[in-house]
Amino acid sequence: MFSGPWTAERRDASPSPLARFAPADMVAVLWARRALVVFVFLILAALGGLMALAVPKTYSAHSSLLIRLGRSYVYQPQIGDAARGATPDTDQVVQSELEILQSDAVKIRVVNDLGLARLYPSLSGIAALDPKRRDALLQGAMRTIGARLKVVSAPDTSIARLSYVDADPQRAALILNTLVDEYLQYRKSVLTDRDLGPLDHQRQVFQKDLDAADAAYQSFLADNGIGDFEAEKTSLSQIYGQLLTDQYSVNVQAGEVQGRLGATAKEMASAQPEIGLYHDLDHTAQDRLAQMRADLQDLLARYQPSAQPVRELQLKIAAQQALVAAGPSPSSGARRVGVNPVFQTLQTEKNQLVAQSASLKDRAARLSTALAEVTAKRQKLEALQPQYDELVRRRDLLSTNLRNLAQVEAEAQAAAALERTGDDGSVKIIERAYPPSRGVSLKAPLLVLALAFAAFSALCAGLAAGFMGKGYPTPDAVERTLDLPVLAVTPSK
């Protein structure tokens, strides 16, 4: 730094205006504070070098997994069939599995499985003596595993690549393999373990509701004197139809009987109740005529036709023939009178028709009474139908829900048993971790970074000291700040 005759004036004057620096002034500032810059650089470079040299060589163990869609990711609704069988895509399955793999629960299981003695041999004694210290070490070990674990998966692929970095190659492979094994066990509890408690509780609730609905249904039937509502309703419908058909038939038959009865009565009015059964005729005239003719033949055998006895007998025969030709007299012969069979048949048919008409009238009355009773019962059932439907609908719904829930519970129990006894095949180990033979040293990169940081920090310290100090680094800075020309420059003491 340079100072001139203006230095003394700045000490006694009021606060000077803010110095205006140019990039070329920084070189002068750093040169003026070169001792500080070198000192800061050497200190930080030494510390960074020691830290870089203290970093041990690390070994990276590698493993890979094949992640595919398994039955654990197939959606199975507890109730109903909505979206049953829906599956996520490959990326979703892979990301889900990797999230489980990198969870703190898996890391804690690894720490508990291996123990602090194998993870931190130098601190195992402290952990055994101090439980609080042990918990802190467990948490620290979990965070260390998370920091050293690296998981990589490419989009649209089912491969996940794992790597773990540690100073001990044997321990790196051991921790990575243990992590994979614990992950395979833990994912079963996450994806396959099923809590059947809610299903069982809901099933008991459905069973209780179903018992109440069934009791209400039975009480409804008993209060209304019904054995089987649907069967009784169907039976009444059939009976009503049969009675209605019989009533129509009886009415038709009654009409036919009344018509036949009227026709029979009309025929009876024109028929005679009695008729002559038979009439005996008197054949004396014919017998006498025949006898006269016989006598005439006898006379002709003894007399001439012109003889007086022959002529007299012929006259008598002519008179007798005229008498016979005139016909018998009404009073001649015997007559018998009896019941007219036609009239008797009509009377019998009329009596039968009257009896049949009375029977049909009585049957029609009985059918009307039966129809009224059946109609009343049907109307009663129709009035009870809404209440019955509601009871049946509630009972059937609860029964269906209970049956579906029982089936789901049985399937869940079977699935849980299968999943506990075996793997679903969705995750396979392609390659297990082996102790790496070649390590990676970060000493050179860290040393370069330490030197760079030391140089940067030294430059910053030099510039900060120069800019915050009194005076101006160059005459040009004086001229820019004070707007005064610098005529001479003398070296500072």
MIFI-416135 format. One line per field, with one value per residue (C-alpha): z, x, y; residue in three letters. Coordinates in Angstrom, 3 decimals. Layout:
MIFI-416135
pz: Z|... .
px: X|... .
py: Y|... .
aa: Ala|... .
This chain:
MIFI-416135
pz: 0.000|-0.696|1.493|0.743|2.301|2.649|5.411|8.190|6.915|6.958|10.632|11.773|9.210|9.339|7.880|4.441|1.490|0.546|-1.428|-5.037|-6.121|-9.515|-10.332|-10.773|-7.149|-5.856|-6.891|-4.908|-1.926|-1.976|-2.356|0.580|2.678|1.279|4.704|5.845|2.590|2.858|6.527|5.968|2.941|4.778|7.805|5.797|3.320|6.179|7.870|4.607|3.677|7.032|6.677|3.102|4.127|7.002|4.688|4.311|1.108|0.493|-1.057|-2.903|-2.831|-5.518|-5.808|-8.174|-7.885|-10.404|-9.435|-11.177|-10.657|-8.064|-6.569|-3.685|-6.099|-7.602|-6.135|-4.277|-2.812|0.522|-0.531|-4.032|-7.323|-8.225|-9.873|-8.896|-10.565|-11.210|-11.266|-11.233|-13.963|-13.724|-12.587|-9.748|-8.572|-8.722|-6.876|-4.193|-3.648|-3.554|-1.023|1.208|0.622|1.708|4.672|8.164|9.352|7.124|8.267|11.928|11.284|9.682|12.666|15.137|13.095|12.739|16.058|16.939|17.668|13.989|12.693|15.150|16.899|18.624|20.164|21.219|24.751|25.232|23.899|26.305|29.310|28.434|27.151|26.086|24.152|22.587|21.296|19.844|18.150|16.732|15.227|13.914|12.377|10.675|9.200|8.108|6.256|4.545|3.526|2.178|0.393|-3.230|-5.189|-8.935|-11.289|-14.883|-16.103|-17.664|-16.350|-13.617|-12.517|-9.370|-8.741|-5.189|-3.931|-0.442|0.375|3.428|4.469|5.043|1.914|3.968|5.993|2.863|1.332|4.652|5.264|1.701|1.747|5.166|3.917|0.982|3.187|5.750|2.966|1.559|4.985|5.853|2.560|3.449|6.573|4.555|1.453|2.562|6.253|6.529|9.563|9.686|12.843|11.039|8.765|11.706|13.595|10.601|10.066|13.657|13.174|10.004|11.806|14.666|12.249|10.265|13.426|14.310|10.770|10.778|14.171|12.847|9.757|11.827|14.187|11.198|9.872|13.296|14.043|10.754|10.857|7.760|7.296|4.030|2.546|-1.049|-1.046|0.510|-1.935|-4.858|-3.459|-2.993|-6.549|-7.842|-5.666|-6.755|-10.392|-9.928|-8.040|-10.653|-13.398|-11.488|-10.941|-14.649|-15.415|-12.847|-14.184|-17.713|-16.565|-14.589|-17.709|-19.763|-17.129|-16.994|-20.776|-20.836|-17.958|-19.876|-23.006|-21.008|-19.272|-22.657|-24.028|-20.925|-21.435|-24.842|-23.806|-22.381|-18.977|-19.978|-23.234|-24.313|-23.862|-26.107|-27.674|-28.129|-31.448|-31.912|-34.845|-34.667|-37.911|-39.821|-38.287|-39.218|-42.759|-43.103|-41.757|-44.210|-47.075|-45.946|-45.748|-49.255|-50.622|-48.932|-50.453|-53.900|-53.567|-53.050|-54.868|-58.014|-57.824|-58.576|-55.784|-53.170|-50.194|-52.167|-53.050|-49.495|-48.173|-50.791|-49.657|-46.094|-47.140|-48.994|-45.970|-43.700|-46.031|-45.908|-42.138|-42.049|-44.537|-42.307|-39.580|-35.933|-33.638|-30.930|-28.208|-29.722|-28.025|-24.702|-24.173|-21.477|-20.534|-18.863|-18.156|-21.191|-21.261|-23.106|-20.453|-17.773|-19.395|-19.611|-15.978|-14.911|-16.910|-15.455|-11.934|-12.669|-14.173|-11.190|-8.803|-10.933|-11.049|-7.268|-6.894|-9.279|-7.443|-4.130|-5.652|-7.141|-3.729|-2.107|-4.827|-4.271|-0.533|-1.153|-3.666|-1.139|1.508|-0.884|-2.101|1.488|2.218|-0.971|-0.093|3.344|1.798|-0.675|2.239|4.018|0.859|1.345|4.919|3.879|0.952|3.233|5.755|3.022|1.249|4.468|5.395|1.905|1.786|5.161|4.184|0.928|2.711|5.354|2.724|0.690|3.794|4.956|1.518|1.548|5.049|4.021|0.924|2.999|5.508|2.721|0.973|4.231|4.925|1.449|1.668|5.057|3.830|0.545|-1.652|-4.297|-6.786|-7.457|-6.216|-7.183|-6.357|-9.573|-7.961|-4.309|-2.982|-2.797|-1.007|-3.539|-4.274|-5.385|-3.340|-4.190|-2.564|-2.291|-0.926|-4.172|-4.947|-1.350|-1.286|-4.454|-2.937|0.291|-1.569|-3.642|-0.545|1.235|-1.695|-1.965|1.752|1.782|-1.081|0.670|3.932|2.147|0.275|3.391|5.392|2.608|1.984|5.679|6.533|6.448|3.448|-0.249|-2.088|-5.150|-6.256|-8.831|-6.013|-4.372|-7.552|-8.115|-4.561|-3.847|-7.387|-6.689|-8.743|-7.104|-7.788|-5.913|-4.221|-1.467|-0.044|3.305|6.393 .
px: 0.000|1.110|0.621|1.380|1.271|-2.535|-2.238|-1.851|-4.773|-7.080|-6.341|-7.569|-10.263|-13.872|-14.835|-13.374|-15.495|-15.778|-12.756|-13.384|-11.311|-10.564|-9.722|-6.055|-6.009|-6.641|-3.158|-1.650|-3.877|-2.842|0.831|0.609|-0.971|1.207|2.378|-1.213|-2.135|0.810|0.144|-3.556|-2.731|-0.098|-2.308|-5.361|-3.298|-1.611|-4.930|-6.574|-3.607|-3.679|-7.421|-7.014|-4.196|-6.320|-9.153|-8.923|-9.349|-12.981|-14.361|-17.675|-19.697|-22.339|-25.560|-28.538|-32.208|-34.872|-38.199|-41.324|-45.046|-46.209|-49.550|-48.938|-49.541|-52.739|-55.639|-58.147|-61.005|-62.361|-65.978|-67.341|-65.496|-64.805|-61.346|-60.505|-57.282|-55.965|-52.149|-49.609|-47.034|-43.407|-42.011|-44.506|-43.654|-39.909|-40.200|-42.354|-39.860|-36.911|-38.755|-39.122|-35.468|-34.249|-36.618|-35.253|-36.992|-34.750|-31.641|-32.541|-33.042|-29.580|-27.976|-29.770|-28.856|-25.152|-24.696|-22.519|-19.567|-19.275|-20.170|-18.052|-15.614|-13.837|-17.072|-18.689|-17.340|-18.739|-22.114|-22.232|-21.560|-23.882|-27.412|-28.023|-24.794|-25.857|-29.125|-27.229|-24.776|-27.632|-29.163|-25.778|-25.168|-28.566|-27.778|-24.327|-25.842|-28.263|-25.445|-23.198|-25.981|-26.652|-29.616|-29.990|-32.779|-33.318|-36.807|-38.933|-36.649|-37.079|-33.435|-32.253|-28.516|-27.256|-23.854|-22.433|-19.182|-17.058|-13.416|-13.525|-14.344|-15.612|-17.885|-19.181|-20.309|-21.694|-23.769|-25.120|-26.090|-27.664|-29.556|-30.945|-31.922|-33.618|-35.420|-36.780|-38.095|-39.452|-41.313|-43.423|-44.660|-45.368|-46.979|-48.362|-49.192|-52.900|-54.746|-57.807|-59.144|-61.332|-62.742|-63.634|-65.147|-67.213|-68.347|-69.567|-71.392|-73.062|-73.987|-75.566|-77.517|-78.600|-79.880|-81.873|-83.281|-84.208|-85.931|-87.911|-88.865|-90.076|-91.987|-93.672|-94.844|-96.057|-97.940|-99.811|-100.433|-98.351|-96.244|-94.546|-95.405|-94.432|-95.911|-99.150|-99.359|-98.802|-101.338|-103.958|-103.387|-103.886|-106.961|-108.406|-107.904|-109.487|-112.454|-112.965|-112.889|-115.375|-117.667|-117.680|-118.381|-121.212|-122.802|-122.678|-124.168|-126.889|-127.808|-127.947|-130.114|-132.507|-132.823|-133.469|-135.956|-137.905|-138.003|-139.107|-141.868|-143.132|-143.174|-144.973|-147.699|-148.499|-148.299|-151.214|-150.621|-152.601|-152.970|-154.840|-152.726|-154.769|-158.364|-159.972|-162.145|-165.416|-164.972|-168.496|-169.705|-166.707|-167.078|-170.790|-170.012|-167.470|-169.970|-172.619|-170.210|-169.495|-173.213|-173.672|-171.129|-172.905|-176.292|-174.800|-173.653|-177.249|-179.294|-179.281|-177.998|-181.451|-182.996|-184.880|-182.638|-179.540|-180.897|-181.961|-178.618|-176.881|-179.029|-178.065|-174.367|-174.667|-176.289|-173.584|-170.846|-172.373|-172.376|-168.707|-167.776|-169.420|-166.779|-167.060|-169.080|-167.326|-168.701|-167.642|-164.636|-162.712|-160.268|-157.407|-155.962|-152.466|-149.754|-148.259|-144.516|-143.537|-145.190|-143.637|-140.178|-140.641|-141.765|-138.709|-136.353|-138.021|-137.559|-133.888|-133.355|-134.970|-132.748|-129.684|-130.543|-130.867|-127.572|-125.833|-127.260|-126.000|-122.593|-122.425|-123.191|-120.483|-118.011|-118.835|-118.225|-114.932|-113.845|-114.597|-112.500|-109.595|-109.779|-109.667|-106.588|-104.912|-105.615|-104.137|-100.993|-100.791|-100.969|-98.195|-96.077|-93.981|-93.101|-92.338|-90.182|-88.209|-87.587|-86.610|-84.412|-82.564|-82.167|-80.955|-78.554|-77.066|-76.897|-75.114|-72.695|-71.999|-71.413|-69.118|-67.234|-66.817|-65.479|-63.094|-61.938|-61.341|-59.429|-57.410|-56.522|-55.499|-53.480|-51.782|-50.903|-49.443|-47.519|-46.067|-44.880|-43.363|-42.225|-44.485|-41.603|-41.761|-38.196|-35.223|-31.559|-29.609|-26.223|-25.226|-22.497|-18.932|-15.997|-14.415|-10.725|-9.948|-10.600|-10.931|-8.728|-9.929|-6.684|-5.603|-8.958|-9.341|-5.802|-6.486|-9.703|-7.906|-5.222|-7.860|-9.834|-6.704|-5.761|-9.247|-9.472|-6.029|-7.049|-10.282|-8.444|-5.900|-8.594|-10.736|-7.776|-6.796|-10.274|-11.098|-7.769|-6.963|-5.368|-5.595|-3.813|-2.755|-2.544|-5.272|-7.606|-6.933|-7.707|-10.950|-12.121|-11.179|-11.266|-7.798|-4.634|-1.720|1.471|4.017|4.249|6.708|7.223|5.533|7.687 .
py: 0.000|3.463|6.546|10.192|13.583|13.183|10.599|13.057|15.098|11.990|11.325|14.733|15.370|14.332|10.935|10.679|9.710|6.044|4.888|4.019|1.029|-0.430|-4.080|-3.084|-1.884|-5.452|-6.545|-3.718|-4.545|-8.205|-7.323|-4.959|-7.791|-10.585|-11.709|-12.264|-14.011|-16.408|-17.112|-17.936|-20.067|-22.099|-22.699|-23.793|-25.809|-27.655|-28.410|-29.485|-31.639|-33.378|-34.007|-35.291|-37.604|-38.907|-40.003|-43.802|-45.733|-46.791|-49.944|-50.107|-53.354|-53.828|-55.817|-55.815|-56.761|-57.734|-56.157|-57.376|-57.157|-59.677|-60.662|-58.246|-55.360|-56.761|-54.847|-56.979|-54.926|-56.049|-55.463|-55.738|-56.147|-52.533|-52.233|-55.816|-56.951|-53.422|-53.269|-50.426|-49.968|-51.070|-47.727|-47.490|-50.982|-50.309|-46.992|-48.580|-51.372|-48.960|-46.801|-49.853|-50.753|-47.306|-46.972|-46.395|-49.554|-51.689|-49.808|-50.300|-54.010|-54.153|-52.388|-54.671|-57.730|-56.956|-55.164|-52.200|-54.488|-55.347|-51.902|-49.876|-52.190|-49.301|-47.975|-51.230|-50.959|-47.459|-48.545|-51.473|-49.222|-46.343|-47.181|-43.578|-43.594|-46.885|-45.371|-42.421|-44.789|-46.824|-43.713|-42.632|-46.055|-45.889|-42.472|-43.673|-46.619|-44.264|-41.906|-44.671|-46.577|-45.688|-47.047|-46.459|-47.550|-46.504|-45.520|-48.265|-51.003|-53.580|-53.562|-51.781|-51.435|-51.071|-50.012|-49.498|-47.719|-48.611|-48.544|-52.320|-54.380|-57.314|-55.074|-53.292|-56.587|-57.821|-54.690|-54.632|-58.314|-57.932|-54.908|-56.878|-59.827|-57.620|-55.789|-59.035|-59.978|-56.553|-56.107|-59.140|-57.384|-54.243|-55.759|-59.093|-58.983|-58.376|-57.107|-59.353|-57.717|-55.143|-57.837|-60.043|-57.109|-56.040|-59.611|-59.762|-56.457|-57.791|-61.015|-59.059|-56.861|-59.926|-61.647|-58.528|-58.278|-61.979|-61.611|-58.630|-60.683|-63.652|-61.351|-59.710|-63.083|-64.239|-61.023|-61.243|-64.986|-65.696|-68.787|-67.996|-64.612|-65.350|-68.853|-67.625|-64.751|-67.113|-69.588|-66.868|-65.683|-69.218|-69.757|-66.412|-67.292|-70.712|-69.283|-66.599|-69.226|-71.407|-68.413|-67.644|-71.305|-71.487|-68.317|-69.730|-73.056|-71.246|-69.310|-72.481|-74.220|-71.277|-71.360|-75.100|-74.728|-72.117|-74.262|-77.331|-75.405|-74.190|-77.756|-79.003|-76.408|-77.859|-81.527|-83.633|-85.146|-88.313|-90.304|-93.474|-96.475|-98.894|-99.459|-102.983|-103.087|-105.196|-107.695|-109.208|-107.580|-108.826|-112.271|-112.351|-111.204|-113.968|-116.477|-115.200|-115.617|-119.163|-119.855|-118.389|-120.818|-123.645|-122.543|-122.171|-125.727|-126.819|-124.109|-122.149|-118.578|-117.337|-119.302|-117.376|-118.388|-117.472|-114.030|-113.338|-114.329|-112.126|-109.188|-109.825|-110.016|-106.684|-105.079|-106.527|-105.253|-101.777|-101.999|-103.068|-100.341|-97.734|-98.488|-99.315|-97.115|-94.963|-97.067|-100.265|-101.984|-101.380|-98.345|-97.693|-94.193|-93.606|-91.004|-89.330|-90.424|-87.246|-85.126|-87.298|-86.883|-83.137|-83.052|-85.060|-82.851|-79.768|-81.040|-81.826|-78.394|-76.687|-78.650|-77.941|-74.231|-74.109|-75.952|-73.566|-70.545|-71.928|-72.665|-69.162|-67.681|-69.792|-68.814|-65.138|-65.546|-67.377|-64.732|-62.007|-63.786|-64.378|-60.784|-59.521|-61.669|-60.497|-56.878|-57.481|-58.965|-56.077|-53.632|-55.557|-55.872|-52.657|-53.590|-57.147|-55.992|-53.682|-56.474|-58.926|-56.362|-55.525|-59.180|-60.150|-57.203|-58.076|-61.736|-60.859|-58.532|-61.151|-63.828|-61.568|-60.473|-64.053|-64.971|-62.007|-62.924|-66.530|-65.400|-62.941|-65.647|-68.022|-65.301|-64.324|-67.957|-68.382|-65.138|-66.024|-69.397|-68.265|-65.428|-63.955|-63.877|-60.154|-59.442|-61.599|-61.102|-60.960|-60.506|-60.565|-58.324|-59.636|-57.973|-55.603|-56.157|-52.601|-49.526|-45.864|-43.222|-39.631|-38.218|-36.513|-34.884|-33.787|-32.398|-30.377|-29.097|-28.216|-26.228|-24.456|-23.598|-22.387|-20.133|-18.728|-18.095|-16.390|-14.095|-13.225|-12.503|-10.260|-8.306|-7.917|-6.601|-4.180|-2.793|-2.353|-0.642|3.132|4.836|4.242|1.469|3.528|7.181|6.403|5.420|8.816|10.701|8.682|9.115|12.783|14.135|15.685|15.220|13.412|15.408|13.270|9.887|8.921|5.449|4.821|4.382 .
aa: Met|Phe|Ser|Gly|Pro|Trp|Thr|Ala|Glu|Arg|Arg|Asp|Ala|Ser|Pro|Ser|Pro|Leu|Ala|Arg|Phe|Ala|Pro|Ala|Asp|Met|Val|Ala|Val|Leu|Trp|Ala|Arg|Arg|Ala|Leu|Val|Val|Phe|Val|Phe|Leu|Ile|Leu|Ala|Ala|Leu|Gly|Gly|Leu|Met|Ala|Leu|Ala|Val|Pro|Lys|Thr|Tyr|Ser|Ala|His|Ser|Ser|Leu|Leu|Ile|Arg|Leu|Gly|Arg|Ser|Tyr|Val|Tyr|Gln|Pro|Gln|Ile|Gly|Asp|Ala|Ala|Arg|Gly|Ala|Thr|Pro|Asp|Thr|Asp|Gln|Val|Val|Gln|Ser|Glu|Leu|Glu|Ile|Leu|Gln|Ser|Asp|Ala|Val|Lys|Ile|Arg|Val|Val|Asn|Asp|Leu|Gly|Leu|Ala|Arg|Leu|Tyr|Pro|Ser|Leu|Ser|Gly|Ile|Ala|Ala|Leu|Asp|Pro|Lys|Arg|Arg|Asp|Ala|Leu|Leu|Gln|Gly|Ala|Met|Arg|Thr|Ile|Gly|Ala|Arg|Leu|Lys|Val|Val|Ser|Ala|Pro|Asp|Thr|Ser|Ile|Ala|Arg|Leu|Ser|Tyr|Val|Asp|Ala|Asp|Pro|Gln|Arg|Ala|Ala|Leu|Ile|Leu|Asn|Thr|Leu|Val|Asp|Glu|Tyr|Leu|Gln|Tyr|Arg|Lys|Ser|Val|Leu|Thr|Asp|Arg|Asp|Leu|Gly|Pro|Leu|Asp|His|Gln|Arg|Gln|Val|Phe|Gln|Lys|Asp|Leu|Asp|Ala|Ala|Asp|Ala|Ala|Tyr|Gln|Ser|Phe|Leu|Ala|Asp|Asn|Gly|Ile|Gly|Asp|Phe|Glu|Ala|Glu|Lys|Thr|Ser|Leu|Ser|Gln|Ile|Tyr|Gly|Gln|Leu|Leu|Thr|Asp|Gln|Tyr|Ser|Val|Asn|Val|Gln|Ala|Gly|Glu|Val|Gln|Gly|Arg|Leu|Gly|Ala|Thr|Ala|Lys|Glu|Met|Ala|Ser|Ala|Gln|Pro|Glu|Ile|Gly|Leu|Tyr|His|Asp|Leu|Asp|His|Thr|Ala|Gln|Asp|Arg|Leu|Ala|Gln|Met|Arg|Ala|Asp|Leu|Gln|Asp|Leu|Leu|Ala|Arg|Tyr|Gln|Pro|Ser|Ala|Gln|Pro|Val|Arg|Glu|Leu|Gln|Leu|Lys|Ile|Ala|Ala|Gln|Gln|Ala|Leu|Val|Ala|Ala|Gly|Pro|Ser|Pro|Ser|Ser|Gly|Ala|Arg|Arg|Val|Gly|Val|Asn|Pro|Val|Phe|Gln|Thr|Leu|Gln|Thr|Glu|Lys|Asn|Gln|Leu|Val|Ala|Gln|Ser|Ala|Ser|Leu|Lys|Asp|Arg|Ala|Ala|Arg|Leu|Ser|Thr|Ala|Leu|Ala|Glu|Val|Thr|Ala|Lys|Arg|Gln|Lys|Leu|Glu|Ala|Leu|Gln|Pro|Gln|Tyr|Asp|Glu|Leu|Val|Arg|Arg|Arg|Asp|Leu|Leu|Ser|Thr|Asn|Leu|Arg|Asn|Leu|Ala|Gln|Val|Glu|Ala|Glu|Ala|Gln|Ala|Ala|Ala|Ala|Leu|Glu|Arg|Thr|Gly|Asp|Asp|Gly|Ser|Val|Lys|Ile|Ile|Glu|Arg|Ala|Tyr|Pro|Pro|Ser|Arg|Gly|Val|Ser|Leu|Lys|Ala|Pro|Leu|Leu|Val|Leu|Ala|Leu|Ala|Phe|Ala|Ala|Phe|Ser|Ala|Leu|Cys|Ala|Gly|Leu|Ala|Ala|Gly|Phe|Met|Gly|Lys|Gly|Tyr|Pro|Thr|Pro|Asp|Ala|Val|Glu|Arg|Thr|Leu|Asp|Leu|Pro|Val|Leu|Ala|Val|Thr|Pro|Ser|Lys .
